[in-house]
Amino acid sequence: VQLQASGGGLVQSGRSLRLSCYASGFSLDHYPIGWFRQAPGKEREGVACINSNDGRAYHTDSVKGRFTMSRDHASNTVYLQMNSLRPEDTAVYYCATDFEERCTVSGSIGRSSYRVDYWGRGTLVTVSS
C-alpha cells in the first residue's frame, strides 16, 4: 500500500489549492480514504473522507463549504480542492486509508486517527494572511 500526496504550497489567504493523493496497492473502490492535517503544536485532525461503497464524501465542520474531496476511479486518485483558504488551514496534510474502518460523518476514519493503518507522506500547506 502506498499513498503519495502532492500539491501543497504557500498561498495567500482567500486563494485556492488542490491536493492530490495517488493510491497504489489497493483499490479506492473497496476501502475508504481520508485527508488529515496536523498544524504545529496541535493534534492531528480528520479533514475529509470518502467511503468506498457509495463514494459519499464527509467533511469536518471547519472546512464545509470551502473544501471538497473527490475521487477518480480510473486513476485511483483522490483530490482535496481547498478554496477560501485561511491562515488557520496551515498544516501538513496527509492522505490515509484503513482496511477495517469506515469514514465518520466528521470527515475522519474510524474512532481515532491513531488507529488508521496506512499513511502517505504529508504535503505542507502554508496560508499567509
C-alpha positions as CSV (number, residue, x, y, z in Angstrom):
1,V,0.0,0.0,0.0
2,Q,1.4,3.4,-1.0
3,L,-0.2,6.8,-0.8
4,Q,1.5,9.7,-2.5
5,A,0.2,13.2,-1.6
6,S,1.2,16.3,-3.5
7,G,0.0,19.8,-4.3
8,G,0.9,21.7,-1.1
9,G,2.5,25.1,-1.2
10,L,2.4,28.7,0.0
11,V,-0.7,30.8,-0.8
12,Q,-2.3,34.0,0.4
13,S,-5.4,33.9,2.4
14,G,-8.5,33.6,0.3
15,R,-6.8,31.7,-2.5
16,S,-7.1,28.1,-3.6
17,L,-5.1,24.9,-3.7
18,R,-5.8,21.4,-4.9
19,L,-4.1,18.5,-3.2
20,S,-3.8,15.1,-4.9
21,C,-3.3,11.6,-3.4
22,Y,-2.4,8.7,-5.7
23,A,-3.1,5.3,-4.1
24,S,-1.4,2.1,-5.2
25,G,-1.5,-1.4,-3.9
26,F,-5.3,-1.3,-3.2
27,S,-8.4,0.0,-4.9
28,L,-10.4,3.0,-3.8
29,D,-13.5,1.0,-4.9
30,H,-13.0,-1.2,-1.8
31,Y,-11.6,0.9,1.0
32,P,-12.2,4.4,2.4
33,I,-9.6,7.1,2.1
34,G,-9.3,10.3,4.0
35,W,-7.4,13.6,4.3
36,F,-6.0,14.6,7.6
37,R,-4.0,17.6,8.7
38,Q,-1.7,18.5,11.6
39,A,-0.8,22.0,12.4
40,P,2.2,22.9,14.6
41,G,1.5,22.2,18.2
42,K,-1.9,20.7,17.5
43,E,-3.4,17.3,17.3
44,R,-3.9,15.6,14.0
45,E,-7.5,16.0,12.8
46,G,-9.6,14.5,10.0
47,V,-10.5,16.9,7.3
48,A,-12.5,14.8,4.8
49,C,-13.1,11.2,3.9
50,I,-14.7,9.2,1.0
51,N,-16.4,5.9,1.6
52,S,-15.7,3.1,-0.9
53,N,-19.2,1.8,-1.2
54,D,-21.2,4.9,-2.1
55,G,-18.5,7.4,-2.8
56,R,-20.0,9.8,-0.4
57,A,-17.7,12.5,1.0
58,Y,-17.8,13.7,4.5
59,H,-16.1,17.0,5.6
60,T,-15.3,18.3,9.0
61,D,-17.3,21.4,10.1
62,S,-14.4,23.9,9.8
63,V,-13.9,23.2,6.1
64,K,-17.5,22.7,4.9
65,G,-18.4,25.0,2.1
66,R,-14.7,25.6,1.4
67,F,-13.1,22.2,0.8
68,T,-14.3,19.5,-1.4
69,M,-12.9,15.9,-1.5
70,S,-13.4,13.9,-4.7
71,R,-12.0,10.7,-6.3
72,D,-11.2,9.5,-9.7
73,H,-11.7,5.7,-10.2
74,A,-9.7,5.5,-13.4
75,S,-6.5,6.9,-11.8
76,N,-7.1,5.6,-8.2
77,T,-6.5,9.2,-7.1
78,V,-8.4,11.4,-4.6
79,Y,-8.3,15.2,-4.5
80,L,-8.9,17.9,-2.0
81,Q,-10.0,21.2,-3.5
82,M,-9.4,23.9,-1.0
83,N,-11.0,27.3,-1.6
84,S,-11.1,30.4,0.5
85,L,-8.0,29.3,2.4
86,R,-7.4,30.8,5.8
87,P,-4.2,31.1,7.9
88,E,-5.7,28.5,10.3
89,D,-5.7,26.0,7.5
90,T,-1.9,26.0,7.6
91,A,-0.8,22.4,8.3
92,V,0.8,19.3,6.9
93,Y,-1.8,17.4,5.0
94,Y,-1.8,13.6,4.8
95,C,-3.9,11.1,3.0
96,A,-4.6,7.8,4.7
97,T,-6.6,4.6,4.5
98,D,-7.7,1.7,6.7
99,F,-8.9,-1.7,5.6
100,E,-11.2,-2.2,8.5
101,E,-12.6,1.2,9.5
102,R,-15.1,3.4,7.7
103,C,-15.5,7.2,7.3
104,T,-17.1,9.1,10.0
105,V,-19.6,12.0,9.4
106,S,-17.0,14.4,10.8
107,G,-14.6,13.6,8.0
108,S,-12.2,11.1,9.7
109,I,-11.7,7.4,9.6
110,G,-12.8,5.2,12.5
111,R,-12.8,6.2,16.1
112,S,-9.3,7.5,16.2
113,S,-6.8,8.6,13.6
114,Y,-4.1,6.9,15.6
115,R,-5.6,3.6,14.7
116,V,-5.5,4.3,11.0
117,D,-3.1,1.8,9.4
118,Y,-1.7,3.4,6.2
119,W,-0.4,6.9,5.7
120,G,1.2,8.8,3.0
121,R,4.0,11.4,3.4
122,G,2.5,14.7,4.1
123,T,2.4,17.8,1.9
124,L,2.7,21.2,3.6
125,V,0.1,23.9,3.1
126,T,1.0,27.4,4.3
127,V,-1.6,30.2,4.1
128,S,-0.3,33.7,4.7
129,S,-2.5,36.5,6.0
